[in-house]
């Protein structure tokens, strides 16, 4: 699935920006107001949610809902905020929204509360937040892959998958050893 023109939008990894949590907080405040109780959780996920991790400057937000139906319960409020629904998203375990043209890069991942994908996103984030050695490995990999696949987002993403799944296995062992469960919603 090609979402953007790869020649005009090369993959760029930048050092961690301490303003990313603030950017998330403002976006999340607006999301919480618009969605109310429809959003069971609103969480900052992805690389910008992990202190010290170099990343693409894209704020990833996971909105947890009870169910995908009725779609309009979250689609309409998100569209009113200017987010664009991407029904062609091939991942059937989420509903995906992007920023409108000209707005700061934001990816909204709407997932069912308690689903495997919803839990993995939170576990992956929480594991990396307390394992600086793995963060350093991930940053090095992302930087190398961004140089190798500068204009091919699909190849970049595919090349990260083996590392991500290796980390998820480590995170699961860690979760079992400490009794991990998601903390409170970020917003």
N, C-alpha and C positions, 0 to 999 in steps of 0.2 A: 504494500500500500504506500503510495507516494503522497505525502501530505504537503510538502513544500518543495520548491525548486532548489535542488541541492547545490547548483552553481551559485545561486544568490544567497544561500544560507549554509555556509560551511560549518562543520563541527568545530567548535572552539571550546577548549577546556580552560577555565580561568581559576586562579587561586580562590580559596574560600573567602567569601565576603561576609563580614559580620553584620551587614544590613539585611541579609536574606531572611533571618527570623522576623525582623520588623516588617519586611514586605509581606511575608506570610501572614503575620498578625493582622495587618490592615485588610488584606484580602479575606481572611477568615472572619473578621468582624462583619464585613458586608455579607458574606455567605451565610453566617449564622442569622443575621437579621432577615435576610430574604427567605431562608429555608425553614427557620424555626425548628419545630419538633420533627420535621421530615428528615432532617440530618441527625441521626443518632450520635454520630461522631463527625468531627472535622479535624483532620490530622495533616501536619506537615510531613511529607514522606519524600523519598528520593534523595539525591545527593546533596541538594541545598539544605536539607534538614540535619546534616551530619557535620558538626563543627570540625573544622580543619580540612575537610575533604574538598579537593579541587573538583570543579564540576562545570557543566554547561550552565549558564545563568538562566535556568528555567525553574520556576517554583512549581513543584508537584504537590497537589493537594488531593487527599483521599477523603471522600465523603461517604460515610457508611449509612445505608438506608435499610429499612426493614425488608423491602422488596422493590423490584424494578417496575412493578405495575401498581398504580397507574404512573406511567412515564411522565405525564404532565405535572405530577406532584413536585418533581425536582427540575424537569426540563424547562418549564415556563419560568420559574424564578431565576434559574441560571441564565436563560436567554435574556431576561429583563436586565440582568447585570452586564450583559454584553458578551457572554460566553457563547461559543458556537458549538452546537451538538454535532458530533461526528458519527452518524449512524453506520458508516461503512467500516468502523473499527472492527477488526477481525477477532478480537478477544471477547468472547461471548459471556465472560464472567464479570464484565464491567460495562458501564456506559461512559463514553469519553467525550469531554468537552475541551475546547481550546480557547485561547484569547481571541478577541476580534482583531482584524488587521490593524496594525499600528499600535497595539497595546503591548505592554511587557509580556514576555513569554510566560504562560501559565498553562499547566496541564491539570485538568480536573478528572480524577478517576472516581467514578461513582461505583461502589461495590456493596454487595449485600453484607450486612453486619454478621460476623461470625463465619463468613465463608473462608475457605483456605487462602485465597488470594488476598483478602482483606487482612487476615492474620499474618501472612508471610511478609507483607509490606511493612507492618509494624515491627515484627520480630527482626527483620533484616536491619531496619533503622536502629532499633534499640541495641542490637548486638554491636553494630559498628560504632555507636556512640560510646561504648566502653572498651573497644578493642583498637587502640591507636595503631598497632602493628598491621592489622588488616586494612585499616583506612589508608595507610601509606602504600600498601600493595595495590589496593584498588585505584588510588590516585595515579600511581605509576602506569598501571595497565590502561586506564582511561586516556591518559596523555599520549601513550604510545599508539593506541588504537585510533585516536582522533587524528593523529598525524598520518597514519596508514590509510584510513578511510575518510579523509577530510570531506569528501562530497558524497559519501554513500552511507546514509544514516542506517539503512537496513543492515549492511555489512558490519558497521560499528556496533550496533545493538546485538546482532547475532554473535559477534566475536566476544562480547562480554558474558554471554550466558554461561559458559562452563565455569568461569570464576564465581559468578553469582550463585550458581547452584552449589558449588563447593562451600561457599560461605553459609548458605542456608543450612547445609548439613551440620556445619560447625555450630551455627546459631541454635539449631534444634538440640544438640547435645548440651550446649550452655543453658538453654531454656529449661531442659529437664533437670539439670543440676541445681538450678536456683529457684525453680518453681515459677518461672516467668509468666506473667500475664500482662496484657496491655494496661498501661496506666490510664489516667483519665484522658478524655478527649482534649486536644490542643485548643479547641474553641467551642 
